[in-house]
Every structure is written in C-alpha cells, then in structure tokens.
C-alpha cells in the first residue's frame, strides 16, 4: 500500500510561459514592422527644392492692423482680413532675417497665389504676415521663397535656412484650424 506521502499528488509545475512570451514578441515585431512601413510611406521623395514641414502661427485679431502693414493686397482683400466675424480670411506670421554674417539682400515670399512685396533682410528679425497658403480649414499648405539674394532664415517652427540665389525654395507648412466656419474654404 502506498504511503500517505506517496498518495499525495505530485506538485504541479507552473505552465510554460514561452507560448505567451512568444506571442507577445511576434505581436511586437509585427507592430514595429507596420509602424516602420507606415513611416516610410510618408517619406516619399519630395519635388526638388521642397523641404520638410514647419508650423506657422496665426495673426491674433488685435495684431491684424499691424500685420496688414506688411501685406500687399487690394482694398477689398484688406477688408476681408480686417473683418471681425469668425468667417474672415486669416493671416499667418513668419519672421525673416538674413543669416548671421550674411550680406545685405532682399527676399520675396509666396503663399498660395499671394506674392509678398520684397523685404529687406536685416540682422534684426522682421515679422511678415501672409495669407494662409491653402484654405484655412485644410491645416496645411506650401510657402515658397522666390530667390533670396542672400542666405536667409525664415522663422517658422522650426526655422528654415534658405541658401542665397537657390531659385524657388518651398516648405510645407501646417497649422491647427480653430473656429472654422462650416463649409468655409478660407
């Protein structure tokens, strides 16, 4: 007859954790692959002269009168920017200056179909207002520098360093639309 100690069931061993760990490792590897694949899809080659994106800041309502001093527009267009309603056309700020140690020169900016007047590049930054380069509700567009005469810095977030005489240089920009009118393409 078996003794009492022999009749007790042998202690069960803990179940193997390898299948659970193996499953987690496979899931993690698959997730890393998918994230890498997705990231590569967003980094397709850009057209020549197109730089990575930056953010622009909106001109606050109280700054509109000062901002309009830097805009070249018809009286009708200026009235659209001055309008106090929520569905008005909006302006974005950029700041331009010449690169440290750079020679004197001028710069013109293009934002959508708008082309700015030529601005003198100084050592001191100059704030310039531009219409958004695409409908405000879109949240993204392209700003271009039209042949800077000297090395320039366009202070977006992050700053954009533009080489002298490089022809047209383009930068994708984005913003966060706020208070957009329904169905508005402003």
N, C-alpha and C positions, 0 to 999 in steps of 0.2 A: 504494500500500500504506500502511496506516495506521502511524504511528509507534508506538513502544513506549508512549509516554505516552498515546497515544490509545487503545491497546488495553486499557489498564488500565480496569477498571470504575470508573465514577464512584463516589465515596464515597457510601454510603447515608446518607440523612438519618435522624435519630432519629425513631422513630414518634411521632405526635402523642399528647400526654398528656391532652388535653382530654377524650376519652371517659372515661378513668379518673377524672379530677377531677370531671367532670360526674356520674358515677355516685356518687361519694363525697358530693358535695353533695346529690344527691337523697336518698340514704340518711340523711344527717344531718338534712335538713329533715323527712323523714318521721318520724324518731325524735323530733325536737323536738315535732312535732305530736302524736304519740302520748303522749309524756310530759305535755304540756300538757292533753290530753284526759283522761288518767287523773287528773291532779291536780284538775281541775275536778269530776270525778265524786265525789271525796272531800270536796269543799267545798260540798255541797248545803246549802240553808238549814237552820239548826237551829231547834228549837222556841224560842219566846220565853223568854228567861232562861237559855238553855243556852250556856255558854261553851266555848271551845276546851279541849282536853285537857291534863292535867298528870300527873305521876308521883307516886305515894305510895311511902313506904318501909315495909318490913316491920319489925315489932317483933321485935328479936332475942330468942332464948329466955331469955337472962339478964335481959332487961328486962320480961318478962311480969308479974312480981309488981307492979312499979311501974305498968305500963300499966293493969293491971286496976283500980287505984285511980281511974281516970278513966272507967271503963265502968259503965253501969247495966244490969245483967243479973240473971237468976235464978241461984241457986246451981248449977243443972245446966249453964247456959250458961257460967258462970265455970269450972266443972270442965273443960268442953271446951277452953277456951283454955289452962288450966293443964296439960293432958295433955302428957306428954313424948314421945309417939310421933310418928312422921313424918306421920301422917294427922290430926293435931289441927286444930281450927279456928284460923285465924290472924288476927292483928291488924295493922293498919297505923297508922303515926304520921301525924298532921297537927299543925301548930302554929298557934295562933290568937293574935292580939293586936289591939288597936284601932289604927286608922290613926294616924299621927303627928298630934298636935294634936286628935284626936277626943275626943268627950265620953265619959263612962263609959257602959257598956251591957253587955248580955249577948248571947250567941249560942247557938243550938242547931244541931246538925248531924244530917243524915240520911244513912245509908249503907245502901243496900238498904232493908230493912224496919226497921232499927235506928234509933231516935231517941235522941240523946245527952241527958244532963242539960244544963241551961243553964249555960254557963261565963261567968264574969265576964271581960270584955275589959279587959286591963291594958296599960300601955306595955311591960311585960316579956312576952315570948312565953311561952305556956303550951302544953306538949305534951299532946295528947289522943290516946288510942287509940280506934280504931273497928274493928269487924269489916269485912272487905272487903265492898264493896257488891254483889258478884256472886260466884259460885263462884270460889274462888282460881285454879283451873286456867284459867278464862276469860281472865285477864290484863287485864280492863278492866271498868269499871262507871261508876256515877254517884254523886257525893257532892253533897248539897244543903245550903244554908244556909237555915234556916227563920226568916226575918225578923230580921236583925241589928238591934239597937236603935241602933247607931252604926256608922260606917264601920269596916270590919274588914279585916284581912289574914289569909288562910288560907295558911300557908306550905307550899305544895306545891312542886313543881319544874316550872315557875316559879311564883312567888307569885300568888295570886288576890286581887284587890282587890274587896271586896264593898261596894256602897253601902248606906247606912242605910235601913231601912224599905222595902226594894225587894221585899218579898214573898219568895217562894221563888226562890232563885237556884241553878242547877245547873251542875255542872262535870263533864265527862267526865274520868275518871282511868284510868291504866293502871299495870301493874306487870309484872315478869318472874317468872312462876311458877318455883319451884325445888323439887325434891323432892316432886313431886305424886304422891299415891297413885294407882295405876291404877284407873280407874273412879270416882275420888272427885269429888264435886261440892262440895267445901268451900271 
